[in-house]
Amino acid sequence: AQSVAQPEDQVNVAEGNPLTVKCTYSVSGNPYLFWYVQYPNRGLQFLLKYITGDNLVKGSYGFEAEFNKSQTSFHLKKPSALVSDSALYFCAVRAKVSGGYNKLIFGAGTRLAVHP
Amino acid sequence: EAGVTQFPSHSVIEKGQTVTLRCDPISGHDNLYWYRRVMGKEIKFLLHFVKESKQDESGMPNNRFLAERTGGTYSTLKVQPAELEDSGVYFCASSQEWTSGWNTGELFFGEGSRLTVL
């Protein structure tokens, strides 16, 4: 079965420090991986994706993620956290279904709290 | 360009009542998805429309849930009768196309409809 795991309910980090939000996945075939962010009272916003190519992908707001095939991981990172990065982060993987269509399977989300 | 809009933003109803959620996707997007997030859990897939057709409804919890997309534009999700466990945030998302190939599957989400069943 295809699934996504985000092992941490919450990550706390001081402003200016690097941050990592963890994600592991299970999928058949080549993975298409995504990170979305949800700010308070807002919908989910796309951050970045890995389809193919370089294992390190860069996205919006200075975030990046590293794809590691052997560890089936796709951790989200940022070199220097901002208080405004505080939000709920969701990792997702594309799952193929019949007819050539796709859907996204999400993890449970990780709340990132950046303290001044 | 307008994004995905959902209505209502918050609905509070009593067990046994009916609620209808509406989603207006981005204009021209053939694919429309419904997802639900129960507090603290993952965002779970409910169903997927391609235009007006239900492509995948494997995530619909039971027959109390009815989704429609007449004319292939906006969609409604009706819960009748609502139960306590139906509480959560219902997200709608759309994409222009999503078939096997190079389309990457990025979805555009609405702000969600929070449903509280008392």
Interface residues (C-beta under 8 A of the other chain):
Chain A: V4 D9 Y32 F34 Y36 N41 R42 G43 L44 Q45 F46 K49 I51 F90 R94 K96 V97 S98 G99 G100 Y101 N102 K103 L104 I105 F106 G107 A108 G109
Chain B: G3 V4 N31 Y33 Y35 R37 G40 K41 E42 I43 K44 F45 H48 V50 Q55 D56 S58 F91 A93 W98 T99 S100 G101 T104 G105 E106 L107 F108 F109 G110 E111 G112
